[in-house]
Amino acid sequence: MICATNPTPGEIRASRLASGLTQKQAGTLVSVTLSTWQKWEYGRHPMPRALYNLFIIKTRKGSSCSQNQQQTRGLHAKKRD
């Protein structure tokens, strides 16, 4: 499932931990610096959804949408029906 919203810092950290990577390794995987990855994980800057999806694809860990986002999207779809 593709999400339009940026991942939360918690989702970023959980996905990285699930992959068994350090912050530096995770940043390298998506071609950013350690500092940039830390800013995303600490919530100082939003991580672009496209880079999060790339991280998920490369690690095959986590999910590209949180359960909450999927449920919320489902509720919006029902309202439109």
VENKAJO-V11657 format. One record per run of one state. SS is the DSSP state (helix for helix, strand for strand, loop for the rest). FROM is the first residue (numbers start at 0). LEN is the number of residues. Records with the same first field share a line. If there is no record, write none. Layout:
SS: FROM-LEN, FROM-LEN
//
This chain:
loop: 0-8, 19-3, 29-4, 41-7, 59-7, 80-1
helix: 8-11, 22-7, 33-8, 48-11, 66-14
//
